Amino acid sequence: MLKNSSILLTGGTGSFGQAFTPMTLKKYNPKKIVIFSRDEMKQWEMARLYKDDSRIRFMIGDVRDKDRLLRALDGIDYVIHAAATKIVPTAEYDPFECVKTNVIGTMNLIDACIDKGVKRIVALSTDKASSPANLYGATKLTSDRLFVSGNSYTGSHNTSFSVVRYGNVMGSRGSVIPFFMSIVKDGVLPITDKRMTRFMISLEEGVELVWHAFHDMKGGEIYVKKIPSMKVTDIALAVDKDAKQKVVGIRPGEKLHEQMIGAEDALYTYEYPDYFKILPSINAWSNDPERVGTGAKVDPDFTYCSDNNKDWMEISVLKKWIELNRKRIGKI
């Protein structure tokens, strides 16, 4: 599907774009990948990596600017929507800016993709969109709902919208592993709560989930990959087993456990060998045989949280991953 196609990534210089671009070039050899973002310095740095590859294009722009999106989407077949204001405290202190990017920007992209006849669009979501406890999560839940409902008003255009949802990516900028590694020399690692758990996913797994969504989607699905959980105390042990762990308390807007599927979605959720799929509650799409496929409906009281997960990552596994990826941790 993606072979010889034209693809655009919003927020394309971020962690996801840095992984998606080389992986997709190698696997699918698309006609072109357009990196659309508003940070000229990140674009300049990324462009140096692909200076001899004519398949990569760069375009400065903001999802808040619909006219710029319309220009960028000319001739585009597929879109990955990764642009977002993501830092929880930033969203709390600058809520208008968060809404402009995460909500208004999503509305602009949906309208522009329909108008330009884009075939399929996949948005990146987050665990924080499930039963949100902060503004960032609330805006991402809104974005998810906009993407699902966008399929209802495409008119004569053959345009489909779907979502992939996963938690914090291992080793990504601002996440717990590079944070612990940056301060471990002090001999003390701050633990917000000893009971806290988190889902563990690599960037490569996130890219593969997007690939799967493009091939499987009919429109309106939210894909949730099955991934292992880990206690934050064990993450600290994987970084340095000898460091002292100091409990500092949960920060405002932070959850004790991550949740990717809440009880309110259980009635519309189906299970597959490697992932779950939340189907739209609107238009009877949750019972559509083409969307359900080989899936089995989950129990009515089902939830998918990092504390009730069946799959747990061992300390030794994370420690090995850290050693193999040490050079790029905190830079991706």
C-alpha positions in Angstrom: 0.0 0.0 0.0 2.7 2.5 1.0 5.0 1.4 -1.8 5.6 4.2 -4.4 3.1 6.4 -2.5 3.4 10.0 -1.3 3.3 10.4 2.5 3.1 13.4 4.8 4.0 13.5 8.5 2.8 16.4 10.6 5.2 17.0 13.4 7.6 15.0 11.3 10.8 16.0 13.1 9.7 14.5 16.4 10.6 11.1 17.9 8.1 9.3 15.7 9.2 10.9 12.5 12.8 10.2 13.2 12.0 6.5 13.4 9.2 6.3 10.8 11.2 7.9 8.0 14.2 5.5 7.7 12.1 2.4 8.5 9.5 3.3 5.8 12.1 4.3 3.2 13.7 0.9 3.7 10.6 -1.3 3.8 8.2 0.4 1.3 10.4 2.7 -0.9 7.7 5.4 -1.2 7.8 8.0 -3.9 8.2 10.8 -1.3 7.9 11.5 2.4 7.1 15.1 3.3 8.2 16.3 6.7 5.8 19.0 7.8 6.7 20.9 11.0 7.2 24.3 12.5 10.7 23.9 13.9 13.2 25.1 11.3 16.3 24.0 13.3 15.0 20.4 13.7 14.2 20.4 10.0 17.7 21.6 9.1 19.3 19.0 11.3 17.1 16.2 9.9 17.7 17.3 6.3 21.4 16.8 6.8 20.7 13.1 7.3 18.9 12.8 4.0 20.7 15.3 1.8 21.3 12.7 -0.9 17.8 11.2 -0.8 15.4 12.8 -3.3 12.5 11.0 -1.7 12.6 13.3 1.4 11.0 16.8 1.3 10.8 19.3 4.1 8.1 22.0 4.5 7.8 24.5 7.3 4.3 24.9 8.5 1.9 24.7 11.4 -1.3 22.6 11.7 -3.0 25.7 13.0 -2.6 27.2 9.5 -5.2 25.5 7.2 -4.0 27.2 4.1 -0.5 25.9 4.6 -1.8 22.4 5.2 -3.8 22.6 1.9 -0.6 23.5 0.1 1.4 20.7 1.8 -1.2 18.0 1.1 -1.2 18.5 -2.7 -0.6 15.1 -4.3 -0.4 13.3 -0.9 -1.8 9.8 -0.6 -1.3 9.1 3.2 -0.9 11.2 6.3 0.4 10.5 9.8 -0.7 13.1 12.3 2.0 13.4 14.9 2.0 17.1 15.6 0.9 18.0 19.1 1.6 20.0 22.3 2.5 17.1 24.5 4.2 18.2 27.8 1.6 18.0 30.5 2.7 21.1 32.6 3.0 23.1 29.4 -0.6 22.3 28.5 -1.8 23.3 32.1 0.0 26.6 32.0 -0.7 27.5 28.4 -4.1 25.8 27.8 -5.2 28.0 24.9 -2.0 27.1 22.9 -2.5 23.4 23.6 -6.1 23.6 22.4 -5.1 25.5 19.2 -2.6 22.8 18.2 -4.3 19.6 19.5 -7.9 20.4 18.7 -8.1 23.2 16.1 -5.0 21.8 14.3 -6.7 18.4 14.1 -9.9 20.0 12.7 -7.8 21.8 10.1 -6.1 18.6 9.1 -9.3 16.7 8.8 -10.9 19.3 6.6 -7.8 19.8 4.5 -7.3 16.0 3.9 -10.9 15.6 2.8 -10.7 18.6 0.4 -7.4 17.3 -1.1 -8.7 13.7 -1.5 -6.1 12.1 0.8 -6.7 8.3 1.0 -6.0 7.4 4.6 -4.9 9.4 7.6 -3.6 7.9 10.9 -3.4 10.0 14.1 -1.0 9.2 17.0 -2.8 9.2 20.3 -1.7 8.6 23.9 -2.7 6.6 27.0 -3.6 10.0 28.5 -6.6 10.3 26.2 -8.3 7.4 28.0 -10.2 8.8 31.0 -8.1 12.0 30.9 -6.8 13.5 34.1 -5.2 16.6 32.6 -5.7 19.1 29.8 -3.3 17.4 27.4 -5.2 14.1 27.8 -8.5 15.9 27.3 -7.4 17.6 24.1 -6.1 14.2 22.7 -9.4 12.5 23.6 -11.1 15.3 21.6 -8.6 14.8 18.8 -9.4 11.1 18.8 -13.1 11.7 18.7 -12.7 14.2 15.8 -10.8 11.6 13.8 -13.4 8.9 14.4 -16.3 11.3 13.5 -14.4 12.7 10.5 -15.3 9.5 8.6 -19.0 10.6 8.8 -18.7 13.7 6.7 -16.2 12.8 3.9 -19.1 13.0 1.4 -18.1 11.7 -2.0 -14.4 11.7 -1.0 -12.8 8.3 -0.4 -11.0 9.5 2.7 -10.6 7.4 5.9 -9.4 8.4 9.4 -8.1 6.1 12.2 -6.1 6.4 15.4 -3.3 4.4 17.0 -2.8 4.7 20.8 0.2 3.9 22.9 2.0 5.1 26.0 5.3 6.8 26.6 8.0 5.5 24.2 11.1 4.0 25.9 14.0 6.3 25.8 12.2 9.2 24.1 13.0 12.8 25.1 11.4 13.8 28.4 10.6 10.2 29.4 11.6 8.5 32.6 14.6 6.4 31.3 16.7 9.3 30.0 15.7 11.4 33.1 17.0 8.7 35.4 20.1 8.3 33.4 20.8 12.0 33.5 20.8 12.2 37.3 21.9 8.7 38.3 25.4 10.0 39.0 24.0 11.7 42.1 23.2 8.3 43.5 19.5 9.0 44.1 16.5 8.4 41.8 13.2 10.2 42.5 10.2 7.8 42.6 6.8 9.5 42.5 5.0 6.5 44.0 6.3 2.9 44.6 3.1 1.5 43.2 3.3 3.4 39.9 3.4 1.3 36.7 4.0 2.2 33.0 3.5 0.6 29.6 6.7 -0.1 27.7 6.9 0.3 23.9 9.8 1.0 21.5 9.6 3.5 18.7 9.9 0.7 16.2 6.8 -1.0 17.6 5.0 2.3 17.3 5.9 2.6 13.6 4.8 -1.0 13.0 1.4 -0.3 14.6 0.9 2.6 12.2 1.9 0.5 9.2 -0.7 -2.1 10.4 -3.4 0.6 10.8 -2.9 1.8 7.2 -3.3 -1.8 5.9 -6.2 -2.8 8.1 -8.3 0.3 8.6 -11.8 1.0 7.2 -12.2 4.2 9.1 -12.9 5.2 12.7 -10.8 2.5 14.5 -8.5 3.1 17.4 -5.7 0.6 17.5 -4.0 -0.3 20.8 -1.0 -2.6 20.7 -0.4 -5.2 23.4 2.8 -4.2 25.2 4.4 -5.1 28.5 4.1 -3.1 31.8 6.8 -2.3 34.3 6.9 -0.8 37.8 8.7 2.5 38.0 10.8 1.1 40.8 12.0 -1.7 38.5 12.8 0.9 35.7 15.0 2.6 38.3 16.7 -0.7 39.1 17.4 -1.3 35.4 19.1 2.1 35.1 21.2 1.5 38.3 20.5 -1.3 40.8 22.7 0.5 43.4 21.0 3.9 43.3 18.9 4.9 46.2 15.2 5.4 45.5 13.5 8.5 47.1 9.7 8.8 47.0 8.8 12.4 46.0 5.0 12.2 45.4 2.9 12.2 42.2 2.9 15.4 40.2 -0.2 17.4 39.2 -2.1 15.7 36.4 0.0 12.5 36.7 -1.7 9.0 36.9 -0.6 6.2 39.2 -1.2 3.7 36.3 -1.5 4.2 32.6 -4.7 3.3 30.9 -5.3 2.8 27.2 -8.7 1.2 27.1 -11.3 2.3 29.7 -14.5 0.5 30.8 -16.6 2.9 28.8 -14.9 1.6 25.6 -15.3 -2.1 26.5 -18.6 -2.5 24.7 -16.9 -1.5 21.4 -13.5 -3.2 21.8 -12.3 -6.3 20.1 -9.2 -8.4 20.8 -6.7 -9.8 18.3 -3.4 -11.7 18.8 -1.2 -8.6 19.0 -3.5 -5.7 19.6 -7.0 -4.4 20.5 -9.3 -2.4 18.3 -11.8 0.1 19.7 -14.5 0.5 17.1 -16.7 3.6 16.8 -19.9 3.7 18.8 -21.6 5.8 16.1 -23.4 4.6 12.9 -23.4 0.9 14.2 -19.8 0.6 13.0 -18.9 -1.4 16.1 -20.8 -4.3 14.6 -19.6 -3.9 11.1 -18.1 -7.3 9.9 -15.4 -5.6 7.8 -14.2 -3.6 10.8 -14.5 -6.4 13.3 -12.8 -9.0 11.1 -11.5 -11.9 13.2 -11.7 -10.0 16.5 -13.3 -11.3 19.6 -15.3 -8.9 21.8 -13.8 -8.3 25.2 -15.7 -8.7 28.5 -18.1 -5.8 29.3 -16.0 -4.8 32.3 -12.7 -5.0 30.5 -10.0 -2.3 30.9 -6.4 -2.3 29.6 -4.2 -0.6 32.2 -0.5 -0.9 33.1 -1.4 -2.4 36.5 -3.8 -5.1 35.3 -1.6 -6.2 32.3 -0.9 -9.9 31.7 2.5 -9.1 30.2 5.4 -7.7 32.4 8.9 -6.7 31.3 11.7 -8.1 33.3 14.4 -5.8 34.7 17.1 -7.8 32.8 15.2 -7.2 29.5 15.1 -3.4 30.0 18.7 -3.3 31.2 19.8 -5.1 28.0 17.7 -2.7 25.9 19.3 0.3 27.6 22.8 -1.0 26.8 21.9 -1.6 23.2 20.3 1.9 22.8 22.4 4.0 25.1 23.7 6.4 22.4 20.2 7.4 21.2 18.3 7.4 24.6 17.0 11.0 25.2 17.8 12.0 21.6 14.9 10.2 19.9 
